[in-house]
Amino acid sequence: MTTDNSAGTGTLLVSAGRVHGVNGASVNPPVHRASTFVFDTLDAFETASNMPFDGPFYGRVGTPTTFAFELAFAALEGGHRSIATSSGVAAISAVMLAFLDKGDHVLVVDTVYDPVRRFCNRMLTRLGIETTFYHPDMGADIETLIRPETKLIYMESPGSGTFDVQDVKAIIAVAKARGIRTAIDATWATPLLMKPLELGIDVSIHAATKYIVGHSDAMLGVVTTNAETYDAVRRSTQDLGACAGSEECNLGLRGLRTLEVRLRHHEASALKLALWLEDQPQVARVLHPGLESFPNHALWKRDFTGSCGLFSVELVESDPASVRGLVDGLHHFKIGFSWGGYESLILPMHPEKSRQVAKWTGKGALLRLHVGLETLSDLQADLAEGLDRLRPL
Ligand SMILES: Cc1ncc(COP(=O)(O)O)c(C=O)c1O
């Protein structure tokens, strides 16, 4: 399998990780389900064991299918190498444990995906690693939070639930000057809408469970590193046994083929709905980085080339029972935890419960929407009927 790194994005998405130059090859590479690869001689076995991440050796280390996905992803991200993991959270915890040791300190953005906050508060605390949650508006002033034992700055941009966009470049500059590693959860953007490694980040992380798989039928994570950080992250994912299954990597590869067209559709529908929602009297504000009204819209324009289908809406203060009625009565927006599939979803968010420094001051209910690939007029009518069910306090 080869990958032409100079190809355009669409070409790369269609061709990366496939079998080329073999007559009669199936379009999609076969799925290699394997724990064990066998060798006829000890010489051959030992040769394979010297390069376990470059060819079949043992299933947990990789199969031809996981390698194909990793190769394709690294090409898309413009990174040194990618490593597939069993979920997005597995990828994130492996990255943290790759760079943090007893006595170390990590800076984590306060708008982080909640299970990551739990990982820091529970697991890292048990291991004697201290976390400081910093405000997503911090840029160069993050310097004030750095200690001699700070080893990692962790970003998520846009952040979970409220989509705060970070000044990634300013943070990277501070980290580089201090020899501190940087990592970002770039799930919202996918590798198509932002290029963390080109911006200078050491490690980019994606919950491939979302748009990469794109069909809500698999859990998958992926980490892309630069040359300096690859060994540490690979060791960590191996030590944790956090490998991805071949079936899941195959679904990740399948998702890549249509990622660009799906994302364009999600983006267009979500932007239209977001603009329409801004004009509705029952809506206090719309939190979508692509809207001019969004705080840090300029930063988003600087670092991103587009948006996806995920954003939030703050309603005006309303009778809580009627908010439940709004959500329960929707036909196309189902209530669901994940996002990034072809279907529309809705979920109440509660940033007030977890944020430490980026306190949520909104008064009305906050609803996260994932705008799927359904016909836009159906989605708009569904939401319009839902908003009509709201009652004032
Ligand atoms: C921004 C973000 N990062 C990471 C994750 C975790 O991914 P996974 O569910 O694959 O562990 C999620 C899941 O919702 C997410 O929204």
The ligand as a Tripos MOL2 file, in Angstrom:
@<TRIPOS>MOLECULE
LIG
   16    16     1     0     0
SMALL
NO_CHARGES

@<TRIPOS>ATOM
      1 C1        -14.4960   16.3190   21.4820 C.3       1 LIG1
      2 C2        -14.5120   14.8800   21.8550 C.ar      1 LIG1
      3 N1        -13.3490   14.2790   22.1190 N.ar      1 LIG1
      4 C3        -13.2870   12.9850   22.4700 C.ar      1 LIG1
      5 C4        -14.4290   12.2270   22.5700 C.ar      1 LIG1
      6 C5        -14.3100   10.8000   23.0030 C.3       1 LIG1
      7 O1        -14.4240    9.9190   21.9480 O.3       1 LIG1
      8 P1        -14.8570    8.4040   22.1930 P.3       1 LIG1
      9 O2        -16.3150    8.4480   22.5200 O.co2     1 LIG1
     10 O3        -14.5210    7.7280   20.9110 O.co2     1 LIG1
     11 O4        -14.0530    7.8880   23.3450 O.co2     1 LIG1
     12 C6        -15.6640   12.7940   22.2830 C.ar      1 LIG1
     13 C7        -16.9060   12.0020   22.3660 C.2       1 LIG1
     14 O5        -18.0000   12.5240   22.3650 O.2       1 LIG1
     15 C8        -15.7150   14.1640   21.9300 C.ar      1 LIG1
     16 O6        -16.8760   14.7920   21.6750 O.3       1 LIG1
@<TRIPOS>BOND
     1     1     2 1
     2     2     3 ar
     3     2    15 ar
     4     3     4 ar
     5     4     5 ar
     6     5     6 1
     7     5    12 ar
     8     6     7 1
     9     7     8 1
    10     8     9 2
    11     8    10 1
    12     8    11 1
    13    12    13 1
    14    12    15 ar
    15    13    14 2
    16    15    16 1
@<TRIPOS>SUBSTRUCTURE
     1 LIG1         1 GROUP 0 **** ****
